[in-house]
Amino acid sequence: MAMSISSSVTNLPKISTPSDMNFPTSTVNVLPHLNELRDKWRQQNFTFTKDQQDQYDMLVQARRERVRWFYETSRVQVGPKVTKKVEEVQEDQDD
């Protein structure tokens, strides 16, 4: 009676574009890895090894895709924040 997990995973719908996703989960932890690589880059006299450069390029591309997804789904503030001033109306109280 053991149930196979792989059979339920293969039945998932395929996502064709980033706008079809509710949340791009594959690029969630990009920034900490980028910061870690930048620290290594500083420690290594401002040079990357070939593997580090490939990883950095991949992470930057993933970050750009994530930011593009935020713009496509209108989850980014565009332009200045405009607040409406609400004038308080004081009522005259007759005592």
Phi and psi in radians as a Rosetta constraint file:
Dihedral C 1 N 2 CA 2 C 2 CIRCULARHARMONIC -1.252 0.35
Dihedral N 2 CA 2 C 2 N 3 CIRCULARHARMONIC 2.310 0.35
Dihedral C 2 N 3 CA 3 C 3 CIRCULARHARMONIC -1.722 0.35
Dihedral N 3 CA 3 C 3 N 4 CIRCULARHARMONIC 2.347 0.35
Dihedral C 3 N 4 CA 4 C 4 CIRCULARHARMONIC -1.477 0.35
Dihedral N 4 CA 4 C 4 N 5 CIRCULARHARMONIC 2.220 0.35
Dihedral C 4 N 5 CA 5 C 5 CIRCULARHARMONIC -1.310 0.35
Dihedral N 5 CA 5 C 5 N 6 CIRCULARHARMONIC -0.595 0.35
Dihedral C 5 N 6 CA 6 C 6 CIRCULARHARMONIC -1.109 0.35
Dihedral N 6 CA 6 C 6 N 7 CIRCULARHARMONIC -0.523 0.35
Dihedral C 6 N 7 CA 7 C 7 CIRCULARHARMONIC -1.185 0.35
Dihedral N 7 CA 7 C 7 N 8 CIRCULARHARMONIC -0.629 0.35
Dihedral C 7 N 8 CA 8 C 8 CIRCULARHARMONIC -1.313 0.35
Dihedral N 8 CA 8 C 8 N 9 CIRCULARHARMONIC -0.481 0.35
Dihedral C 8 N 9 CA 9 C 9 CIRCULARHARMONIC -1.264 0.35
Dihedral N 9 CA 9 C 9 N 10 CIRCULARHARMONIC -0.633 0.35
Dihedral C 9 N 10 CA 10 C 10 CIRCULARHARMONIC -1.259 0.35
Dihedral N 10 CA 10 C 10 N 11 CIRCULARHARMONIC -0.270 0.35
Dihedral C 10 N 11 CA 11 C 11 CIRCULARHARMONIC -1.529 0.35
Dihedral N 11 CA 11 C 11 N 12 CIRCULARHARMONIC 0.021 0.35
Dihedral C 11 N 12 CA 12 C 12 CIRCULARHARMONIC -1.253 0.35
Dihedral N 12 CA 12 C 12 N 13 CIRCULARHARMONIC 2.536 0.35
Dihedral C 12 N 13 CA 13 C 13 CIRCULARHARMONIC -1.227 0.35
Dihedral N 13 CA 13 C 13 N 14 CIRCULARHARMONIC 2.565 0.35
Dihedral C 13 N 14 CA 14 C 14 CIRCULARHARMONIC -1.455 0.35
Dihedral N 14 CA 14 C 14 N 15 CIRCULARHARMONIC 2.413 0.35
Dihedral C 14 N 15 CA 15 C 15 CIRCULARHARMONIC -1.769 0.35
Dihedral N 15 CA 15 C 15 N 16 CIRCULARHARMONIC 2.145 0.35
Dihedral C 15 N 16 CA 16 C 16 CIRCULARHARMONIC -1.610 0.35
Dihedral N 16 CA 16 C 16 N 17 CIRCULARHARMONIC -0.617 0.35
Dihedral C 16 N 17 CA 17 C 17 CIRCULARHARMONIC -2.281 0.35
Dihedral N 17 CA 17 C 17 N 18 CIRCULARHARMONIC 2.742 0.35
Dihedral C 17 N 18 CA 18 C 18 CIRCULARHARMONIC -1.069 0.35
Dihedral N 18 CA 18 C 18 N 19 CIRCULARHARMONIC -0.481 0.35
Dihedral C 18 N 19 CA 19 C 19 CIRCULARHARMONIC -1.262 0.35
Dihedral N 19 CA 19 C 19 N 20 CIRCULARHARMONIC -0.303 0.35
Dihedral C 19 N 20 CA 20 C 20 CIRCULARHARMONIC -1.328 0.35
Dihedral N 20 CA 20 C 20 N 21 CIRCULARHARMONIC -0.320 0.35
Dihedral C 20 N 21 CA 21 C 21 CIRCULARHARMONIC -1.433 0.35
Dihedral N 21 CA 21 C 21 N 22 CIRCULARHARMONIC 2.612 0.35
Dihedral C 21 N 22 CA 22 C 22 CIRCULARHARMONIC -1.325 0.35
Dihedral N 22 CA 22 C 22 N 23 CIRCULARHARMONIC -0.640 0.35
Dihedral C 22 N 23 CA 23 C 23 CIRCULARHARMONIC -2.753 0.35
Dihedral N 23 CA 23 C 23 N 24 CIRCULARHARMONIC 2.219 0.35
Dihedral C 23 N 24 CA 24 C 24 CIRCULARHARMONIC -1.299 0.35
Dihedral N 24 CA 24 C 24 N 25 CIRCULARHARMONIC 1.568 0.35
Dihedral C 24 N 25 CA 25 C 25 CIRCULARHARMONIC -1.291 0.35
Dihedral N 25 CA 25 C 25 N 26 CIRCULARHARMONIC -0.344 0.35
Dihedral C 25 N 26 CA 26 C 26 CIRCULARHARMONIC -1.279 0.35
Dihedral N 26 CA 26 C 26 N 27 CIRCULARHARMONIC -0.242 0.35
Dihedral C 26 N 27 CA 27 C 27 CIRCULARHARMONIC -2.100 0.35
Dihedral N 27 CA 27 C 27 N 28 CIRCULARHARMONIC 0.439 0.35
Dihedral C 27 N 28 CA 28 C 28 CIRCULARHARMONIC -1.187 0.35
Dihedral N 28 CA 28 C 28 N 29 CIRCULARHARMONIC -0.795 0.35
Dihedral C 28 N 29 CA 29 C 29 CIRCULARHARMONIC -1.752 0.35
Dihedral N 29 CA 29 C 29 N 30 CIRCULARHARMONIC 0.693 0.35
Dihedral C 29 N 30 CA 30 C 30 CIRCULARHARMONIC -1.310 0.35
Dihedral N 30 CA 30 C 30 N 31 CIRCULARHARMONIC -0.754 0.35
Dihedral C 30 N 31 CA 31 C 31 CIRCULARHARMONIC -1.085 0.35
Dihedral N 31 CA 31 C 31 N 32 CIRCULARHARMONIC -0.754 0.35
Dihedral C 31 N 32 CA 32 C 32 CIRCULARHARMONIC -1.079 0.35
Dihedral N 32 CA 32 C 32 N 33 CIRCULARHARMONIC -0.645 0.35
Dihedral C 32 N 33 CA 33 C 33 CIRCULARHARMONIC -1.210 0.35
Dihedral N 33 CA 33 C 33 N 34 CIRCULARHARMONIC -0.669 0.35
Dihedral C 33 N 34 CA 34 C 34 CIRCULARHARMONIC -1.110 0.35
Dihedral N 34 CA 34 C 34 N 35 CIRCULARHARMONIC -0.742 0.35
Dihedral C 34 N 35 CA 35 C 35 CIRCULARHARMONIC -1.124 0.35
Dihedral N 35 CA 35 C 35 N 36 CIRCULARHARMONIC -0.681 0.35
Dihedral C 35 N 36 CA 36 C 36 CIRCULARHARMONIC -1.104 0.35
Dihedral N 36 CA 36 C 36 N 37 CIRCULARHARMONIC -0.750 0.35
Dihedral C 36 N 37 CA 37 C 37 CIRCULARHARMONIC -1.157 0.35
Dihedral N 37 CA 37 C 37 N 38 CIRCULARHARMONIC -0.637 0.35
Dihedral C 37 N 38 CA 38 C 38 CIRCULARHARMONIC -1.144 0.35
Dihedral N 38 CA 38 C 38 N 39 CIRCULARHARMONIC -0.655 0.35
Dihedral C 38 N 39 CA 39 C 39 CIRCULARHARMONIC -1.108 0.35
Dihedral N 39 CA 39 C 39 N 40 CIRCULARHARMONIC -0.771 0.35
Dihedral C 39 N 40 CA 40 C 40 CIRCULARHARMONIC -1.086 0.35
Dihedral N 40 CA 40 C 40 N 41 CIRCULARHARMONIC -0.681 0.35
Dihedral C 40 N 41 CA 41 C 41 CIRCULARHARMONIC -1.056 0.35
Dihedral N 41 CA 41 C 41 N 42 CIRCULARHARMONIC -0.728 0.35
Dihedral C 41 N 42 CA 42 C 42 CIRCULARHARMONIC -1.162 0.35
Dihedral N 42 CA 42 C 42 N 43 CIRCULARHARMONIC -0.719 0.35
Dihedral C 42 N 43 CA 43 C 43 CIRCULARHARMONIC -1.195 0.35
Dihedral N 43 CA 43 C 43 N 44 CIRCULARHARMONIC -0.453 0.35
Dihedral C 43 N 44 CA 44 C 44 CIRCULARHARMONIC -1.704 0.35
Dihedral N 44 CA 44 C 44 N 45 CIRCULARHARMONIC 0.564 0.35
Dihedral C 44 N 45 CA 45 C 45 CIRCULARHARMONIC 1.066 0.35
Dihedral N 45 CA 45 C 45 N 46 CIRCULARHARMONIC 0.711 0.35
Dihedral C 45 N 46 CA 46 C 46 CIRCULARHARMONIC 1.029 0.35
Dihedral N 46 CA 46 C 46 N 47 CIRCULARHARMONIC 0.707 0.35
Dihedral C 46 N 47 CA 47 C 47 CIRCULARHARMONIC -2.372 0.35
Dihedral N 47 CA 47 C 47 N 48 CIRCULARHARMONIC 2.588 0.35
Dihedral C 47 N 48 CA 48 C 48 CIRCULARHARMONIC -1.867 0.35
Dihedral N 48 CA 48 C 48 N 49 CIRCULARHARMONIC 2.630 0.35
Dihedral C 48 N 49 CA 49 C 49 CIRCULARHARMONIC -1.340 0.35
Dihedral N 49 CA 49 C 49 N 50 CIRCULARHARMONIC 2.950 0.35
Dihedral C 49 N 50 CA 50 C 50 CIRCULARHARMONIC -1.042 0.35
Dihedral N 50 CA 50 C 50 N 51 CIRCULARHARMONIC -0.761 0.35
Dihedral C 50 N 51 CA 51 C 51 CIRCULARHARMONIC -1.136 0.35
Dihedral N 51 CA 51 C 51 N 52 CIRCULARHARMONIC -0.724 0.35
Dihedral C 51 N 52 CA 52 C 52 CIRCULARHARMONIC -1.143 0.35
Dihedral N 52 CA 52 C 52 N 53 CIRCULARHARMONIC -0.681 0.35
Dihedral C 52 N 53 CA 53 C 53 CIRCULARHARMONIC -1.126 0.35
Dihedral N 53 CA 53 C 53 N 54 CIRCULARHARMONIC -0.742 0.35
Dihedral C 53 N 54 CA 54 C 54 CIRCULARHARMONIC -1.092 0.35
Dihedral N 54 CA 54 C 54 N 55 CIRCULARHARMONIC -0.755 0.35
Dihedral C 54 N 55 CA 55 C 55 CIRCULARHARMONIC -1.138 0.35
Dihedral N 55 CA 55 C 55 N 56 CIRCULARHARMONIC -0.745 0.35
Dihedral C 55 N 56 CA 56 C 56 CIRCULARHARMONIC -1.083 0.35
Dihedral N 56 CA 56 C 56 N 57 CIRCULARHARMONIC -0.789 0.35
Dihedral C 56 N 57 CA 57 C 57 CIRCULARHARMONIC -1.064 0.35
Dihedral N 57 CA 57 C 57 N 58 CIRCULARHARMONIC -0.715 0.35
Dihedral C 57 N 58 CA 58 C 58 CIRCULARHARMONIC -1.125 0.35
Dihedral N 58 CA 58 C 58 N 59 CIRCULARHARMONIC -0.754 0.35
Dihedral C 58 N 59 CA 59 C 59 CIRCULARHARMONIC -1.173 0.35
Dihedral N 59 CA 59 C 59 N 60 CIRCULARHARMONIC -0.675 0.35
Dihedral C 59 N 60 CA 60 C 60 CIRCULARHARMONIC -1.138 0.35
Dihedral N 60 CA 60 C 60 N 61 CIRCULARHARMONIC -0.719 0.35
Dihedral C 60 N 61 CA 61 C 61 CIRCULARHARMONIC -1.101 0.35
Dihedral N 61 CA 61 C 61 N 62 CIRCULARHARMONIC -0.736 0.35
Dihedral C 61 N 62 CA 62 C 62 CIRCULARHARMONIC -1.107 0.35
Dihedral N 62 CA 62 C 62 N 63 CIRCULARHARMONIC -0.697 0.35
Dihedral C 62 N 63 CA 63 C 63 CIRCULARHARMONIC -1.120 0.35
Dihedral N 63 CA 63 C 63 N 64 CIRCULARHARMONIC -0.750 0.35
Dihedral C 63 N 64 CA 64 C 64 CIRCULARHARMONIC -1.121 0.35
Dihedral N 64 CA 64 C 64 N 65 CIRCULARHARMONIC -0.674 0.35
Dihedral C 64 N 65 CA 65 C 65 CIRCULARHARMONIC -1.122 0.35
Dihedral N 65 CA 65 C 65 N 66 CIRCULARHARMONIC -0.688 0.35
Dihedral C 65 N 66 CA 66 C 66 CIRCULARHARMONIC -1.143 0.35
Dihedral N 66 CA 66 C 66 N 67 CIRCULARHARMONIC -0.766 0.35
Dihedral C 66 N 67 CA 67 C 67 CIRCULARHARMONIC -1.136 0.35
Dihedral N 67 CA 67 C 67 N 68 CIRCULARHARMONIC -0.710 0.35
Dihedral C 67 N 68 CA 68 C 68 CIRCULARHARMONIC -1.050 0.35
Dihedral N 68 CA 68 C 68 N 69 CIRCULARHARMONIC -0.688 0.35
Dihedral C 68 N 69 CA 69 C 69 CIRCULARHARMONIC -1.099 0.35
Dihedral N 69 CA 69 C 69 N 70 CIRCULARHARMONIC -0.700 0.35
Dihedral C 69 N 70 CA 70 C 70 CIRCULARHARMONIC -1.081 0.35
Dihedral N 70 CA 70 C 70 N 71 CIRCULARHARMONIC -0.710 0.35
Dihedral C 70 N 71 CA 71 C 71 CIRCULARHARMONIC -1.172 0.35
Dihedral N 71 CA 71 C 71 N 72 CIRCULARHARMONIC -0.712 0.35
Dihedral C 71 N 72 CA 72 C 72 CIRCULARHARMONIC -1.107 0.35
Dihedral N 72 CA 72 C 72 N 73 CIRCULARHARMONIC -0.596 0.35
Dihedral C 72 N 73 CA 73 C 73 CIRCULARHARMONIC -1.690 0.35
Dihedral N 73 CA 73 C 73 N 74 CIRCULARHARMONIC 0.213 0.35
Dihedral C 73 N 74 CA 74 C 74 CIRCULARHARMONIC 0.969 0.35
Dihedral N 74 CA 74 C 74 N 75 CIRCULARHARMONIC 0.820 0.35
Dihedral C 74 N 75 CA 75 C 75 CIRCULARHARMONIC -1.873 0.35
Dihedral N 75 CA 75 C 75 N 76 CIRCULARHARMONIC 0.385 0.35
Dihedral C 75 N 76 CA 76 C 76 CIRCULARHARMONIC -2.203 0.35
Dihedral N 76 CA 76 C 76 N 77 CIRCULARHARMONIC 2.415 0.35
Dihedral C 76 N 77 CA 77 C 77 CIRCULARHARMONIC -1.281 0.35
Dihedral N 77 CA 77 C 77 N 78 CIRCULARHARMONIC 2.121 0.35
Dihedral C 77 N 78 CA 78 C 78 CIRCULARHARMONIC -1.985 0.35
Dihedral N 78 CA 78 C 78 N 79 CIRCULARHARMONIC 2.162 0.35
Dihedral C 78 N 79 CA 79 C 79 CIRCULARHARMONIC 1.523 0.35
Dihedral N 79 CA 79 C 79 N 80 CIRCULARHARMONIC 3.097 0.35
Dihedral C 79 N 80 CA 80 C 80 CIRCULARHARMONIC -1.270 0.35
Dihedral N 80 CA 80 C 80 N 81 CIRCULARHARMONIC 2.677 0.35
Dihedral C 80 N 81 CA 81 C 81 CIRCULARHARMONIC -1.418 0.35
Dihedral N 81 CA 81 C 81 N 82 CIRCULARHARMONIC 2.154 0.35
Dihedral C 81 N 82 CA 82 C 82 CIRCULARHARMONIC -1.911 0.35
Dihedral N 82 CA 82 C 82 N 83 CIRCULARHARMONIC 2.143 0.35
Dihedral C 82 N 83 CA 83 C 83 CIRCULARHARMONIC -1.944 0.35
Dihedral N 83 CA 83 C 83 N 84 CIRCULARHARMONIC 2.462 0.35
Dihedral C 83 N 84 CA 84 C 84 CIRCULARHARMONIC -1.542 0.35
Dihedral N 84 CA 84 C 84 N 85 CIRCULARHARMONIC 2.312 0.35
Dihedral C 84 N 85 CA 85 C 85 CIRCULARHARMONIC -1.427 0.35
Dihedral N 85 CA 85 C 85 N 86 CIRCULARHARMONIC 2.205 0.35
Dihedral C 85 N 86 CA 86 C 86 CIRCULARHARMONIC -1.754 0.35
Dihedral N 86 CA 86 C 86 N 87 CIRCULARHARMONIC 2.091 0.35
Dihedral C 86 N 87 CA 87 C 87 CIRCULARHARMONIC -1.453 0.35
Dihedral N 87 CA 87 C 87 N 88 CIRCULARHARMONIC 2.223 0.35
Dihedral C 87 N 88 CA 88 C 88 CIRCULARHARMONIC -1.439 0.35
Dihedral N 88 CA 88 C 88 N 89 CIRCULARHARMONIC 2.231 0.35
Dihedral C 88 N 89 CA 89 C 89 CIRCULARHARMONIC -1.696 0.35
Dihedral N 89 CA 89 C 89 N 90 CIRCULARHARMONIC 2.078 0.35
Dihedral C 89 N 90 CA 90 C 90 CIRCULARHARMONIC -1.656 0.35
Dihedral N 90 CA 90 C 90 N 91 CIRCULARHARMONIC 2.223 0.35
Dihedral C 90 N 91 CA 91 C 91 CIRCULARHARMONIC -1.509 0.35
Dihedral N 91 CA 91 C 91 N 92 CIRCULARHARMONIC 2.433 0.35
Dihedral C 91 N 92 CA 92 C 92 CIRCULARHARMONIC -1.345 0.35
Dihedral N 92 CA 92 C 92 N 93 CIRCULARHARMONIC 2.240 0.35
Dihedral C 92 N 93 CA 93 C 93 CIRCULARHARMONIC -1.823 0.35
Dihedral N 93 CA 93 C 93 N 94 CIRCULARHARMONIC 2.173 0.35
Dihedral C 93 N 94 CA 94 C 94 CIRCULARHARMONIC -1.632 0.35
Dihedral N 94 CA 94 C 94 N 95 CIRCULARHARMONIC 2.107 0.35
